[in-house]
Amino acid sequence: MVRKALTMKVYPEYIDEYIKRHNELWPEMRDVIMSHGCKTYSIFVDRETKILYAYLEIEDEAEWAKVADTEINRKWWDYMAPIMETNPDNSPVEIPLEEAFHIGIEE
């Protein structure tokens, strides 16, 4: 299992909207995430800094990378682009975090 963590940034006036949209995640988007080997995906928000902290566990980096090229993912990026920092292709600006410590039951 591969553990990944990253940060993103939501625009201040859209924090609640960001949360709402994720609580109403399209079933097709959920299916793509899960079918590409994601076992768990959590996003936390720091309301003071507007930074989003994402944590996910995936089976394989190459399989996970394929999510970006799916039609539903591109549609999701377009939907989210007005409320968060994005790249020119509307993908979220993501800053990978280096794992500094982990403890847990290993499979």
TORGU-666387 format. One record per atom (N, C-alpha, C): residue in three letters; atom name; x, y, z. Coordinates in nm, 3 decimals. Example, Ala and Ser with C-alpha at 12.3 -4.5 7.8 and 13.67 -1.06 7.14 Angstrom:
<recs>
{residuo = ALA; atomo = N; c1 = 1.319; c2 = -0.569; c3 = 0.780};
{residuo = ALA; atomo = CA; c1 = 1.230; c2 = -0.450; c3 = 0.780};
{residuo = ALA; atomo = C; c1 = 1.320; c2 = -0.330; c3 = 0.780};
{residuo = SER; atomo = N; c1 = 1.285; c2 = -0.225; c3 = 0.708};
{residuo = SER; atomo = CA; c1 = 1.367; c2 = -0.106; c3 = 0.714};
{residuo = SER; atomo = C; c1 = 1.290; c2 = 0.003; c3 = 0.787};
</recs>
This chain:
<recs>
{residuo = MET; atomo = N; c1 = 0.085; c2 = -0.118; c3 = 0.000};
{residuo = MET; atomo = CA; c1 = 0.000; c2 = 0.000; c3 = 0.000};
{residuo = MET; atomo = C; c1 = 0.089; c2 = 0.124; c3 = 0.000};
{residuo = VAL; atomo = N; c1 = 0.052; c2 = 0.220; c3 = -0.079};
{residuo = VAL; atomo = CA; c1 = 0.126; c2 = 0.346; c3 = -0.088};
{residuo = VAL; atomo = C; c1 = 0.044; c2 = 0.454; c3 = -0.016};
{residuo = ARG; atomo = N; c1 = 0.107; c2 = 0.521; c3 = 0.081};
{residuo = ARG; atomo = CA; c1 = 0.043; c2 = 0.633; c3 = 0.150};
{residuo = ARG; atomo = C; c1 = 0.088; c2 = 0.762; c3 = 0.083};
{residuo = LYS; atomo = N; c1 = -0.007; c2 = 0.849; c3 = 0.054};
{residuo = LYS; atomo = CA; c1 = 0.023; c2 = 0.977; c3 = -0.009};
{residuo = LYS; atomo = C; c1 = -0.042; c2 = 1.087; c3 = 0.073};
{residuo = ALA; atomo = N; c1 = 0.025; c2 = 1.199; c3 = 0.082};
{residuo = ALA; atomo = CA; c1 = -0.033; c2 = 1.318; c3 = 0.145};
{residuo = ALA; atomo = C; c1 = 0.009; c2 = 1.439; c3 = 0.063};
{residuo = LEU; atomo = N; c1 = -0.080; c2 = 1.536; c3 = 0.058};
{residuo = LEU; atomo = CA; c1 = -0.052; c2 = 1.657; c3 = -0.020};
{residuo = LEU; atomo = C; c1 = -0.136; c2 = 1.771; c3 = 0.033};
{residuo = THR; atomo = N; c1 = -0.097; c2 = 1.890; c3 = -0.007};
{residuo = THR; atomo = CA; c1 = -0.177; c2 = 2.007; c3 = 0.026};
{residuo = THR; atomo = C; c1 = -0.232; c2 = 2.069; c3 = -0.101};
{residuo = MET; atomo = N; c1 = -0.344; c2 = 2.138; c3 = -0.085};
{residuo = MET; atomo = CA; c1 = -0.407; c2 = 2.216; c3 = -0.191};
{residuo = MET; atomo = C; c1 = -0.459; c2 = 2.342; c3 = -0.120};
{residuo = LYS; atomo = N; c1 = -0.515; c2 = 2.435; c3 = -0.196};
{residuo = LYS; atomo = CA; c1 = -0.564; c2 = 2.557; c3 = -0.133};
{residuo = LYS; atomo = C; c1 = -0.699; c2 = 2.595; c3 = -0.191};
{residuo = VAL; atomo = N; c1 = -0.793; c2 = 2.620; c3 = -0.101};
{residuo = VAL; atomo = CA; c1 = -0.927; c2 = 2.664; c3 = -0.139};
{residuo = VAL; atomo = C; c1 = -0.935; c2 = 2.815; c3 = -0.119};
{residuo = TYR; atomo = N; c1 = -1.011; c2 = 2.882; c3 = -0.206};
{residuo = TYR; atomo = CA; c1 = -1.030; c2 = 3.025; c3 = -0.188};
{residuo = TYR; atomo = C; c1 = -1.113; c2 = 3.049; c3 = -0.062};
{residuo = PRO; atomo = N; c1 = -1.078; c2 = 3.152; c3 = 0.017};
{residuo = PRO; atomo = CA; c1 = -1.139; c2 = 3.173; c3 = 0.150};
{residuo = PRO; atomo = C; c1 = -1.292; c2 = 3.172; c3 = 0.152};
{residuo = GLU; atomo = N; c1 = -1.353; c2 = 3.236; c3 = 0.056};
{residuo = GLU; atomo = CA; c1 = -1.499; c2 = 3.246; c3 = 0.058};
{residuo = GLU; atomo = C; c1 = -1.569; c2 = 3.117; c3 = 0.014};
{residuo = TYR; atomo = N; c1 = -1.491; c2 = 3.015; c3 = -0.023};
{residuo = TYR; atomo = CA; c1 = -1.550; c2 = 2.892; c3 = -0.075};
{residuo = TYR; atomo = C; c1 = -1.523; c2 = 2.767; c3 = 0.009};
{residuo = ILE; atomo = N; c1 = -1.476; c2 = 2.784; c3 = 0.131};
{residuo = ILE; atomo = CA; c1 = -1.447; c2 = 2.667; c3 = 0.214};
{residuo = ILE; atomo = C; c1 = -1.573; c2 = 2.581; c3 = 0.233};
{residuo = ASP; atomo = N; c1 = -1.682; c2 = 2.643; c3 = 0.271};
{residuo = ASP; atomo = CA; c1 = -1.805; c2 = 2.565; c3 = 0.293};
{residuo = ASP; atomo = C; c1 = -1.856; c2 = 2.502; c3 = 0.164};
{residuo = GLU; atomo = N; c1 = -1.842; c2 = 2.573; c3 = 0.054};
{residuo = GLU; atomo = CA; c1 = -1.883; c2 = 2.518; c3 = -0.075};
{residuo = GLU; atomo = C; c1 = -1.795; c2 = 2.398; c3 = -0.113};
{residuo = TYR; atomo = N; c1 = -1.666; c2 = 2.409; c3 = -0.087};
{residuo = TYR; atomo = CA; c1 = -1.574; c2 = 2.298; c3 = -0.113};
{residuo = TYR; atomo = C; c1 = -1.618; c2 = 2.174; c3 = -0.036};
{residuo = ILE; atomo = N; c1 = -1.648; c2 = 2.193; c3 = 0.091};
{residuo = ILE; atomo = CA; c1 = -1.692; c2 = 2.081; c3 = 0.175};
{residuo = ILE; atomo = C; c1 = -1.824; c2 = 2.025; c3 = 0.122};
{residuo = LYS; atomo = N; c1 = -1.916; c2 = 2.111; c3 = 0.089};
{residuo = LYS; atomo = CA; c1 = -2.046; c2 = 2.069; c3 = 0.036};
{residuo = LYS; atomo = C; c1 = -2.029; c2 = 1.984; c3 = -0.089};
{residuo = ARG; atomo = N; c1 = -1.948; c2 = 2.031; c3 = -0.183};
{residuo = ARG; atomo = CA; c1 = -1.930; c2 = 1.958; c3 = -0.308};
{residuo = ARG; atomo = C; c1 = -1.869; c2 = 1.820; c3 = -0.284};
{residuo = HIS; atomo = N; c1 = -1.780; c2 = 1.811; c3 = -0.188};
{residuo = HIS; atomo = CA; c1 = -1.721; c2 = 1.679; c3 = -0.160};
{residuo = HIS; atomo = C; c1 = -1.817; c2 = 1.588; c3 = -0.084};
{residuo = ASN; atomo = N; c1 = -1.902; c2 = 1.645; c3 = -0.002};
{residuo = ASN; atomo = CA; c1 = -2.004; c2 = 1.565; c3 = 0.065};
{residuo = ASN; atomo = C; c1 = -2.108; c2 = 1.513; c3 = -0.034};
{residuo = GLU; atomo = N; c1 = -2.117; c2 = 1.579; c3 = -0.148};
{residuo = GLU; atomo = CA; c1 = -2.209; c2 = 1.539; c3 = -0.255};
{residuo = GLU; atomo = C; c1 = -2.132; c2 = 1.482; c3 = -0.374};
{residuo = LEU; atomo = N; c1 = -2.018; c2 = 1.421; c3 = -0.348};
{residuo = LEU; atomo = CA; c1 = -1.932; c2 = 1.367; c3 = -0.454};
{residuo = LEU; atomo = C; c1 = -2.014; c2 = 1.282; c3 = -0.551};
{residuo = TRP; atomo = N; c1 = -1.996; c2 = 1.309; c3 = -0.678};
{residuo = TRP; atomo = CA; c1 = -2.069; c2 = 1.233; c3 = -0.780};
{residuo = TRP; atomo = C; c1 = -2.035; c2 = 1.085; c3 = -0.769};
{residuo = PRO; atomo = N; c1 = -2.134; c2 = 0.998; c3 = -0.777};
{residuo = PRO; atomo = CA; c1 = -2.107; c2 = 0.854; c3 = -0.770};
{residuo = PRO; atomo = C; c1 = -2.007; c2 = 0.807; c3 = -0.875};
{residuo = GLU; atomo = N; c1 = -2.012; c2 = 0.867; c3 = -0.994};
{residuo = GLU; atomo = CA; c1 = -1.917; c2 = 0.829; c3 = -1.100};
{residuo = GLU; atomo = C; c1 = -1.774; c2 = 0.865; c3 = -1.062};
{residuo = MET; atomo = N; c1 = -1.758; c2 = 0.977; c3 = -0.993};
{residuo = MET; atomo = CA; c1 = -1.624; c2 = 1.018; c3 = -0.950};
{residuo = MET; atomo = C; c1 = -1.574; c2 = 0.924; c3 = -0.842};
{residuo = ARG; atomo = N; c1 = -1.660; c2 = 0.889; c3 = -0.749};
{residuo = ARG; atomo = CA; c1 = -1.623; c2 = 0.794; c3 = -0.645};
{residuo = ARG; atomo = C; c1 = -1.582; c2 = 0.661; c3 = -0.707};
{residuo = ASP; atomo = N; c1 = -1.658; c2 = 0.615; c3 = -0.805};
{residuo = ASP; atomo = CA; c1 = -1.627; c2 = 0.487; c3 = -0.870};
{residuo = ASP; atomo = C; c1 = -1.491; c2 = 0.490; c3 = -0.938};
{residuo = VAL; atomo = N; c1 = -1.458; c2 = 0.600; c3 = -1.004};
{residuo = VAL; atomo = CA; c1 = -1.327; c2 = 0.611; c3 = -1.070};
{residuo = VAL; atomo = C; c1 = -1.215; c2 = 0.609; c3 = -0.966};
{residuo = ILE; atomo = N; c1 = -1.232; c2 = 0.681; c3 = -0.858};
{residuo = ILE; atomo = CA; c1 = -1.131; c2 = 0.684; c3 = -0.753};
{residuo = ILE; atomo = C; c1 = -1.107; c2 = 0.543; c3 = -0.699};
{residuo = MET; atomo = N; c1 = -1.214; c2 = 0.476; c3 = -0.666};
{residuo = MET; atomo = CA; c1 = -1.202; c2 = 0.343; c3 = -0.605};
{residuo = MET; atomo = C; c1 = -1.153; c2 = 0.239; c3 = -0.706};
{residuo = SER; atomo = N; c1 = -1.197; c2 = 0.249; c3 = -0.831};
{residuo = SER; atomo = CA; c1 = -1.159; c2 = 0.149; c3 = -0.931};
{residuo = SER; atomo = C; c1 = -1.013; c2 = 0.163; c3 = -0.975};
{residuo = HIS; atomo = N; c1 = -0.949; c2 = 0.272; c3 = -0.938};
{residuo = HIS; atomo = CA; c1 = -0.808; c2 = 0.292; c3 = -0.970};
{residuo = HIS; atomo = C; c1 = -0.718; c2 = 0.265; c3 = -0.849};
{residuo = GLY; atomo = N; c1 = -0.769; c2 = 0.187; c3 = -0.756};
{residuo = GLY; atomo = CA; c1 = -0.686; c2 = 0.137; c3 = -0.647};
{residuo = GLY; atomo = C; c1 = -0.678; c2 = 0.222; c3 = -0.523};
{residuo = CYS; atomo = N; c1 = -0.767; c2 = 0.320; c3 = -0.508};
{residuo = CYS; atomo = CA; c1 = -0.766; c2 = 0.400; c3 = -0.386};
{residuo = CYS; atomo = C; c1 = -0.846; c2 = 0.329; c3 = -0.279};
{residuo = LYS; atomo = N; c1 = -0.784; c2 = 0.306; c3 = -0.166};
{residuo = LYS; atomo = CA; c1 = -0.851; c2 = 0.237; c3 = -0.055};
{residuo = LYS; atomo = C; c1 = -0.913; c2 = 0.333; c3 = 0.045};
{residuo = THR; atomo = N; c1 = -0.853; c2 = 0.448; c3 = 0.061};
{residuo = THR; atomo = CA; c1 = -0.907; c2 = 0.551; c3 = 0.151};
{residuo = THR; atomo = C; c1 = -0.858; c2 = 0.687; c3 = 0.103};
{residuo = TYR; atomo = N; c1 = -0.945; c2 = 0.788; c3 = 0.117};
{residuo = TYR; atomo = CA; c1 = -0.909; c2 = 0.923; c3 = 0.072};
{residuo = TYR; atomo = C; c1 = -0.979; c2 = 1.020; c3 = 0.167};
{residuo = SER; atomo = N; c1 = -0.901; c2 = 1.099; c3 = 0.237};
{residuo = SER; atomo = CA; c1 = -0.955; c2 = 1.200; c3 = 0.328};
{residuo = SER; atomo = C; c1 = -0.895; c2 = 1.336; c3 = 0.295};
{residuo = ILE; atomo = N; c1 = -0.976; c2 = 1.439; c3 = 0.311};
{residuo = ILE; atomo = CA; c1 = -0.929; c2 = 1.576; c3 = 0.294};
{residuo = ILE; atomo = C; c1 = -0.970; c2 = 1.654; c3 = 0.419};
{residuo = PHE; atomo = N; c1 = -0.873; c2 = 1.725; c3 = 0.475};
{residuo = PHE; atomo = CA; c1 = -0.896; c2 = 1.807; c3 = 0.594};
{residuo = PHE; atomo = C; c1 = -0.871; c2 = 1.952; c3 = 0.555};
{residuo = VAL; atomo = N; c1 = -0.940; c2 = 2.044; c3 = 0.620};
{residuo = VAL; atomo = CA; c1 = -0.923; c2 = 2.186; c3 = 0.590};
{residuo = VAL; atomo = C; c1 = -0.878; c2 = 2.260; c3 = 0.716};
{residuo = ASP; atomo = N; c1 = -0.783; c2 = 2.350; c3 = 0.697};
{residuo = ASP; atomo = CA; c1 = -0.744; c2 = 2.444; c3 = 0.801};
{residuo = ASP; atomo = C; c1 = -0.810; c2 = 2.577; c3 = 0.764};
{residuo = ARG; atomo = N; c1 = -0.917; c2 = 2.612; c3 = 0.833};
{residuo = ARG; atomo = CA; c1 = -0.994; c2 = 2.732; c3 = 0.798};
{residuo = ARG; atomo = C; c1 = -0.912; c2 = 2.861; c3 = 0.812};
{residuo = GLU; atomo = N; c1 = -0.813; c2 = 2.861; c3 = 0.897};
{residuo = GLU; atomo = CA; c1 = -0.732; c2 = 2.982; c3 = 0.915};
{residuo = GLU; atomo = C; c1 = -0.642; c2 = 3.007; c3 = 0.794};
{residuo = THR; atomo = N; c1 = -0.576; c2 = 2.902; c3 = 0.745};
{residuo = THR; atomo = CA; c1 = -0.481; c2 = 2.918; c3 = 0.635};
{residuo = THR; atomo = C; c1 = -0.543; c2 = 2.890; c3 = 0.498};
{residuo = LYS; atomo = N; c1 = -0.663; c2 = 2.829; c3 = 0.497};
{residuo = LYS; atomo = CA; c1 = -0.733; c2 = 2.788; c3 = 0.374};
{residuo = LYS; atomo = C; c1 = -0.660; c2 = 2.672; c3 = 0.304};
{residuo = ILE; atomo = N; c1 = -0.575; c2 = 2.605; c3 = 0.377};
{residuo = ILE; atomo = CA; c1 = -0.501; c2 = 2.492; c3 = 0.320};
{residuo = ILE; atomo = C; c1 = -0.580; c2 = 2.363; c3 = 0.341};
{residuo = LEU; atomo = N; c1 = -0.586; c2 = 2.286; c3 = 0.235};
{residuo = LEU; atomo = CA; c1 = -0.648; c2 = 2.154; c3 = 0.238};
{residuo = LEU; atomo = C; c1 = -0.536; c2 = 2.051; c3 = 0.251};
{residuo = TYR; atomo = N; c1 = -0.556; c2 = 1.955; c3 = 0.339};
{residuo = TYR; atomo = CA; c1 = -0.460; c2 = 1.846; c3 = 0.359};
{residuo = TYR; atomo = C; c1 = -0.527; c2 = 1.717; c3 = 0.315};
{residuo = ALA; atomo = N; c1 = -0.473; c2 = 1.654; c3 = 0.213};
{residuo = ALA; atomo = CA; c1 = -0.530; c2 = 1.530; c3 = 0.162};
{residuo = ALA; atomo = C; c1 = -0.442; c2 = 1.413; c3 = 0.201};
{residuo = TYR; atomo = N; c1 = -0.507; c2 = 1.304; c3 = 0.238};
{residuo = TYR; atomo = CA; c1 = -0.436; c2 = 1.180; c3 = 0.269};
{residuo = TYR; atomo = C; c1 = -0.508; c2 = 1.066; c3 = 0.197};
{residuo = LEU; atomo = N; c1 = -0.431; c2 = 0.985; c3 = 0.126};
{residuo = LEU; atomo = CA; c1 = -0.491; c2 = 0.872; c3 = 0.058};
{residuo = LEU; atomo = C; c1 = -0.398; c2 = 0.752; c3 = 0.060};
{residuo = GLU; atomo = N; c1 = -0.458; c2 = 0.637; c3 = 0.050};
{residuo = GLU; atomo = CA; c1 = -0.384; c2 = 0.512; c3 = 0.038};
{residuo = GLU; atomo = C; c1 = -0.425; c2 = 0.448; c3 = -0.093};
{residuo = ILE; atomo = N; c1 = -0.323; c2 = 0.418; c3 = -0.174};
{residuo = ILE; atomo = CA; c1 = -0.347; c2 = 0.360; c3 = -0.306};
{residuo = ILE; atomo = C; c1 = -0.268; c2 = 0.231; c3 = -0.320};
{residuo = GLU; atomo = N; c1 = -0.311; c2 = 0.151; c3 = -0.417};
{residuo = GLU; atomo = CA; c1 = -0.241; c2 = 0.025; c3 = -0.441};
{residuo = GLU; atomo = C; c1 = -0.117; c2 = 0.043; c3 = -0.526};
{residuo = ASP; atomo = N; c1 = -0.125; c2 = 0.137; c3 = -0.624};
{residuo = ASP; atomo = CA; c1 = -0.018; c2 = 0.147; c3 = -0.723};
{residuo = ASP; atomo = C; c1 = -0.015; c2 = 0.288; c3 = -0.782};
{residuo = GLU; atomo = N; c1 = 0.103; c2 = 0.350; c3 = -0.784};
{residuo = GLU; atomo = CA; c1 = 0.117; c2 = 0.487; c3 = -0.837};
{residuo = GLU; atomo = C; c1 = 0.076; c2 = 0.497; c3 = -0.984};
{residuo = ALA; atomo = N; c1 = 0.117; c2 = 0.402; c3 = -1.065};
{residuo = ALA; atomo = CA; c1 = 0.086; c2 = 0.408; c3 = -1.209};
{residuo = ALA; atomo = C; c1 = -0.064; c2 = 0.399; c3 = -1.234};
{residuo = GLU; atomo = N; c1 = -0.130; c2 = 0.310; c3 = -1.162};
{residuo = GLU; atomo = CA; c1 = -0.276; c2 = 0.296; c3 = -1.178};
{residuo = GLU; atomo = C; c1 = -0.346; c2 = 0.423; c3 = -1.129};
{residuo = TRP; atomo = N; c1 = -0.301; c2 = 0.478; c3 = -1.018};
{residuo = TRP; atomo = CA; c1 = -0.361; c2 = 0.600; c3 = -0.965};
{residuo = TRP; atomo = C; c1 = -0.345; c2 = 0.717; c3 = -1.062};
{residuo = ALA; atomo = N; c1 = -0.231; c2 = 0.726; c3 = -1.128};
{residuo = ALA; atomo = CA; c1 = -0.206; c2 = 0.835; c3 = -1.222};
{residuo = ALA; atomo = C; c1 = -0.305; c2 = 0.836; c3 = -1.338};
{residuo = LYS; atomo = N; c1 = -0.363; c2 = 0.721; c3 = -1.369};
{residuo = LYS; atomo = CA; c1 = -0.459; c2 = 0.712; c3 = -1.480};
{residuo = LYS; atomo = C; c1 = -0.589; c2 = 0.785; c3 = -1.451};
{residuo = VAL; atomo = N; c1 = -0.618; c2 = 0.811; c3 = -1.325};
{residuo = VAL; atomo = CA; c1 = -0.741; c2 = 0.883; c3 = -1.288};
{residuo = VAL; atomo = C; c1 = -0.746; c2 = 1.018; c3 = -1.359};
{residuo = ALA; atomo = N; c1 = -0.632; c2 = 1.085; c3 = -1.367};
{residuo = ALA; atomo = CA; c1 = -0.627; c2 = 1.219; c3 = -1.425};
{residuo = ALA; atomo = C; c1 = -0.677; c2 = 1.223; c3 = -1.569};
{residuo = ASP; atomo = N; c1 = -0.666; c2 = 1.114; c3 = -1.640};
{residuo = ASP; atomo = CA; c1 = -0.705; c2 = 1.112; c3 = -1.781};
{residuo = ASP; atomo = C; c1 = -0.848; c2 = 1.065; c3 = -1.805};
{residuo = THR; atomo = N; c1 = -0.924; c2 = 1.043; c3 = -1.698};
{residuo = THR; atomo = CA; c1 = -1.062; c2 = 1.001; c3 = -1.718};
{residuo = THR; atomo = C; c1 = -1.152; c2 = 1.121; c3 = -1.744};
{residuo = GLU; atomo = N; c1 = -1.256; c2 = 1.098; c3 = -1.821};
{residuo = GLU; atomo = CA; c1 = -1.349; c2 = 1.206; c3 = -1.855};
{residuo = GLU; atomo = C; c1 = -1.416; c2 = 1.263; c3 = -1.730};
{residuo = ILE; atomo = N; c1 = -1.458; c2 = 1.177; c3 = -1.638};
{residuo = ILE; atomo = CA; c1 = -1.528; c2 = 1.224; c3 = -1.519};
{residuo = ILE; atomo = C; c1 = -1.435; c2 = 1.307; c3 = -1.430};
{residuo = ASN; atomo = N; c1 = -1.308; c2 = 1.269; c3 = -1.423};
{residuo = ASN; atomo = CA; c1 = -1.213; c2 = 1.346; c3 = -1.343};
{residuo = ASN; atomo = C; c1 = -1.191; c2 = 1.484; c3 = -1.403};
{residuo = ARG; atomo = N; c1 = -1.179; c2 = 1.492; c3 = -1.534};
{residuo = ARG; atomo = CA; c1 = -1.163; c2 = 1.624; c3 = -1.599};
{residuo = ARG; atomo = C; c1 = -1.286; c2 = 1.711; c3 = -1.574};
{residuo = LYS; atomo = N; c1 = -1.403; c2 = 1.648; c3 = -1.578};
{residuo = LYS; atomo = CA; c1 = -1.526; c2 = 1.722; c3 = -1.550};
{residuo = LYS; atomo = C; c1 = -1.526; c2 = 1.772; c3 = -1.405};
{residuo = TRP; atomo = N; c1 = -1.479; c2 = 1.689; c3 = -1.311};
{residuo = TRP; atomo = CA; c1 = -1.470; c2 = 1.729; c3 = -1.169};
{residuo = TRP; atomo = C; c1 = -1.375; c2 = 1.846; c3 = -1.153};
{residuo = TRP; atomo = N; c1 = -1.259; c2 = 1.837; c3 = -1.218};
{residuo = TRP; atomo = CA; c1 = -1.163; c2 = 1.948; c3 = -1.209};
{residuo = TRP; atomo = C; c1 = -1.227; c2 = 2.078; c3 = -1.258};
{residuo = ASP; atomo = N; c1 = -1.299; c2 = 2.072; c3 = -1.369};
{residuo = ASP; atomo = CA; c1 = -1.364; c2 = 2.193; c3 = -1.422};
{residuo = ASP; atomo = C; c1 = -1.467; c2 = 2.247; c3 = -1.323};
{residuo = TYR; atomo = N; c1 = -1.537; c2 = 2.158; c3 = -1.256};
{residuo = TYR; atomo = CA; c1 = -1.639; c2 = 2.195; c3 = -1.157};
{residuo = TYR; atomo = C; c1 = -1.576; c2 = 2.262; c3 = -1.035};
{residuo = MET; atomo = N; c1 = -1.458; c2 = 2.213; c3 = -0.994};
{residuo = MET; atomo = CA; c1 = -1.392; c2 = 2.265; c3 = -0.874};
{residuo = MET; atomo = C; c1 = -1.303; c2 = 2.387; c3 = -0.901};
{residuo = ALA; atomo = N; c1 = -1.262; c2 = 2.408; c3 = -1.023};
{residuo = ALA; atomo = CA; c1 = -1.166; c2 = 2.514; c3 = -1.056};
{residuo = ALA; atomo = C; c1 = -1.204; c2 = 2.653; c3 = -1.005};
{residuo = PRO; atomo = N; c1 = -1.331; c2 = 2.695; c3 = -1.009};
{residuo = PRO; atomo = CA; c1 = -1.363; c2 = 2.829; c3 = -0.963};
{residuo = PRO; atomo = C; c1 = -1.345; c2 = 2.853; c3 = -0.813};
{residuo = ILE; atomo = N; c1 = -1.329; c2 = 2.746; c3 = -0.735};
{residuo = ILE; atomo = CA; c1 = -1.325; c2 = 2.766; c3 = -0.590};
{residuo = ILE; atomo = C; c1 = -1.191; c2 = 2.731; c3 = -0.526};
{residuo = MET; atomo = N; c1 = -1.092; c2 = 2.695; c3 = -0.608};
{residuo = MET; atomo = CA; c1 = -0.962; c2 = 2.660; c3 = -0.551};
{residuo = MET; atomo = C; c1 = -0.849; c2 = 2.691; c3 = -0.648};
{residuo = GLU; atomo = N; c1 = -0.727; c2 = 2.690; c3 = -0.596};
{residuo = GLU; atomo = CA; c1 = -0.611; c2 = 2.716; c3 = -0.681};
{residuo = GLU; atomo = C; c1 = -0.591; c2 = 2.598; c3 = -0.776};
{residuo = THR; atomo = N; c1 = -0.576; c2 = 2.631; c3 = -0.906};
{residuo = THR; atomo = CA; c1 = -0.561; c2 = 2.527; c3 = -1.007};
{residuo = THR; atomo = C; c1 = -0.449; c2 = 2.559; c3 = -1.105};
{residuo = ASN; atomo = N; c1 = -0.409; c2 = 2.457; c3 = -1.176};
{residuo = ASN; atomo = CA; c1 = -0.313; c2 = 2.469; c3 = -1.286};
{residuo = ASN; atomo = C; c1 = -0.390; c2 = 2.507; c3 = -1.412};
{residuo = PRO; atomo = N; c1 = -0.319; c2 = 2.540; c3 = -1.521};
{residuo = PRO; atomo = CA; c1 = -0.388; c2 = 2.579; c3 = -1.645};
{residuo = PRO; atomo = C; c1 = -0.487; c2 = 2.474; c3 = -1.698};
{residuo = ASP; atomo = N; c1 = -0.466; c2 = 2.345; c3 = -1.668};
{residuo = ASP; atomo = CA; c1 = -0.559; c2 = 2.242; c3 = -1.714};
{residuo = ASP; atomo = C; c1 = -0.674; c2 = 2.217; c3 = -1.615};
{residuo = ASN; atomo = N; c1 = -0.686; c2 = 2.305; c3 = -1.515};
{residuo = ASN; atomo = CA; c1 = -0.786; c2 = 2.299; c3 = -1.408};
{residuo = ASN; atomo = C; c1 = -0.759; c2 = 2.192; c3 = -1.303};
{residuo = SER; atomo = N; c1 = -0.649; c2 = 2.121; c3 = -1.313};
{residuo = SER; atomo = CA; c1 = -0.612; c2 = 2.028; c3 = -1.206};
{residuo = SER; atomo = C; c1 = -0.574; c2 = 2.110; c3 = -1.083};
{residuo = PRO; atomo = N; c1 = -0.602; c2 = 2.059; c3 = -0.964};
{residuo = PRO; atomo = CA; c1 = -0.566; c2 = 2.134; c3 = -0.844};
{residuo = PRO; atomo = C; c1 = -0.414; c2 = 2.149; c3 = -0.831};
{residuo = VAL; atomo = N; c1 = -0.372; c2 = 2.263; c3 = -0.783};
{residuo = VAL; atomo = CA; c1 = -0.230; c2 = 2.279; c3 = -0.749};
{residuo = VAL; atomo = C; c1 = -0.208; c2 = 2.193; c3 = -0.625};
{residuo = GLU; atomo = N; c1 = -0.125; c2 = 2.092; c3 = -0.640};
{residuo = GLU; atomo = CA; c1 = -0.098; c2 = 1.999; c3 = -0.530};
{residuo = GLU; atomo = C; c1 = 0.049; c2 = 2.006; c3 = -0.491};
{residuo = ILE; atomo = N; c1 = 0.073; c2 = 2.010; c3 = -0.363};
{residuo = ILE; atomo = CA; c1 = 0.211; c2 = 2.006; c3 = -0.312};
{residuo = ILE; atomo = C; c1 = 0.225; c2 = 1.877; c3 = -0.233};
{residuo = PRO; atomo = N; c1 = 0.303; c2 = 1.782; c3 = -0.284};
{residuo = PRO; atomo = CA; c1 = 0.322; c2 = 1.656; c3 = -0.212};
{residuo = PRO; atomo = C; c1 = 0.392; c2 = 1.679; c3 = -0.079};
{residuo = LEU; atomo = N; c1 = 0.352; c2 = 1.602; c3 = 0.020};
{residuo = LEU; atomo = CA; c1 = 0.415; c2 = 1.608; c3 = 0.151};
{residuo = LEU; atomo = C; c1 = 0.502; c2 = 1.484; c3 = 0.170};
{residuo = GLU; atomo = N; c1 = 0.614; c2 = 1.504; c3 = 0.233};
{residuo = GLU; atomo = CA; c1 = 0.705; c2 = 1.393; c3 = 0.263};
{residuo = GLU; atomo = C; c1 = 0.662; c2 = 1.329; c3 = 0.394};
{residuo = GLU; atomo = N; c1 = 0.652; c2 = 1.198; c3 = 0.393};
{residuo = GLU; atomo = CA; c1 = 0.617; c2 = 1.128; c3 = 0.516};
{residuo = GLU; atomo = C; c1 = 0.734; c2 = 1.134; c3 = 0.613};
{residuo = ALA; atomo = N; c1 = 0.709; c2 = 1.183; c3 = 0.730};
{residuo = ALA; atomo = CA; c1 = 0.812; c2 = 1.196; c3 = 0.833};
{residuo = ALA; atomo = C; c1 = 0.803; c2 = 1.087; c3 = 0.938};
{residuo = PHE; atomo = N; c1 = 0.683; c2 = 1.029; c3 = 0.954};
{residuo = PHE; atomo = CA; c1 = 0.663; c2 = 0.927; c3 = 1.057};
{residuo = PHE; atomo = C; c1 = 0.538; c2 = 0.849; c3 = 1.026};
{residuo = HIS; atomo = N; c1 = 0.540; c2 = 0.721; c3 = 1.055};
{residuo = HIS; atomo = CA; c1 = 0.422; c2 = 0.637; c3 = 1.041};
{residuo = HIS; atomo = C; c1 = 0.431; c2 = 0.523; c3 = 1.141};
{residuo = ILE; atomo = N; c1 = 0.319; c2 = 0.494; c3 = 1.202};
{residuo = ILE; atomo = CA; c1 = 0.307; c2 = 0.377; c3 = 1.287};
{residuo = ILE; atomo = C; c1 = 0.170; c2 = 0.317; c3 = 1.261};
{residuo = GLY; atomo = N; c1 = 0.165; c2 = 0.188; c3 = 1.252};
{residuo = GLY; atomo = CA; c1 = 0.036; c2 = 0.125; c3 = 1.226};
{residuo = GLY; atomo = C; c1 = 0.054; c2 = -0.023; c3 = 1.200};
{residuo = ILE; atomo = N; c1 = -0.056; c2 = -0.088; c3 = 1.183};
{residuo = ILE; atomo = CA; c1 = -0.054; c2 = -0.230; c3 = 1.153};
{residuo = ILE; atomo = C; c1 = -0.022; c2 = -0.246; c3 = 1.006};
{residuo = GLU; atomo = N; c1 = 0.086; c2 = -0.311; c3 = 0.977};
{residuo = GLU; atomo = CA; c1 = 0.126; c2 = -0.333; c3 = 0.837};
{residuo = GLU; atomo = C; c1 = 0.061; c2 = -0.460; c3 = 0.786};
{residuo = GLU; atomo = N; c1 = 0.019; c2 = -0.456; c3 = 0.660};
{residuo = GLU; atomo = CA; c1 = -0.044; c2 = -0.573; c3 = 0.599};
{residuo = GLU; atomo = C; c1 = 0.062; c2 = -0.666; c3 = 0.545};
</recs>
